[in-house]
C-alpha cells in the first residue's frame, strides 16, 4: 500500500507539472481590410492556430473582428498576438482595453503585434506601445515600402532557432520609433539593408521619399524585434504580414511561430517550430472581399 501511494503521488505530481506547463496563446485578428489576399488577419491567425495546436502543451485561440467578445477569452492566457489594422483604428488603444493589456503584462503575459498592428498614433499611445513591444510605427517617421529584404543572418536568440535565410516581397515596415531610454532590452530578429531604390520610394503611404530615410543609406533596418520588459515579460513586433501568401514560406512562418512560443515562455525546439501549410490551406478562411485575381 505504501508503494502504491508513492507511485500515485508521483503520478499526480507529474500530471500537475504537465498541466502547469501548458501555455495558452490568444490570437486577435482584425476586421476585414484591404483587397483579396492582403491583410487576411483572420485567415492568417487560423493558420498560426493550426500550427500551434500541433505542439504538445500549447493551446491557441483565434478571436476575430478585432477583439474577443468577452474578456473571459483572456483567462489563463500566457501570450497575446494582435494582428490587425492599426493607427487610430488599432483595436487595443481604447482605454479599457489598454488597461486590460497593461494588467496582463504586469502578470508576465507576453504581447506581440504584427504588421499594421505595430502602428499607433504618436504621443501617449506611442509610449504605451513602446512599453508593450519596445517600439512602434510612427506616421511619417517610419516607412512602409513593398520590398524583398534578403534575410541572410540572424542573432543567436530562441526566436531564430532553425530559421534559414529567406526573401519574400511584403510590405516590410522599417525605421520604427524604438524606445531609447534604456528600459528593457530590444533585440533585432530580422534585419536587412534596403537598396537605394527602396529608400527613395515610393512607399505605400505616404509615397515619400523622406530625407531622413534616404540619409540612412547602407544601414540595416529592423523588420522584426524582440523586447524583454523590466519585469521579465516579453513582447515582439513583426512588420510583415501584408501578403497572406507569404505564410506559405516555411521560414517566414517559423520565425513568427517561434516568437509566439517565446512570448509565452514556452520551450522552442532547437530547430524551431516545424509546420506545414499547403497551397489549399492558404486559400481557406479568406475574408469575403470579392473575386480573387
Buried (B, 14 or more C-beta within 10 A) or exposed (E): EEEEEEEEEEEEEEEEEEEEEBBBBBBBBBBBBBEBBBBBBBBBBBBBBBBBEEBEBBBBBBBBBBBBEEEEBBEEBBBBBBBBBBBEBBBBBEEEBBEBBEEBBEEEBBBBBBBBBBBBBBEEBBBBBBBBBBBBBBBEBBBBBBBBBEBEEBEEBBBBBBBEEBBBEBBBBBBBBBBEEEEBEBBBBBBBBBEEEBBBBEBBEEEBBBEEBEEBEEBBBBBBBBBBBEEEBBBBBBBBBBBBBBBBBBBBBBBBBBBBBBBBBBBBEEEBBEBEBEEEBBEEBBBEBEEEE
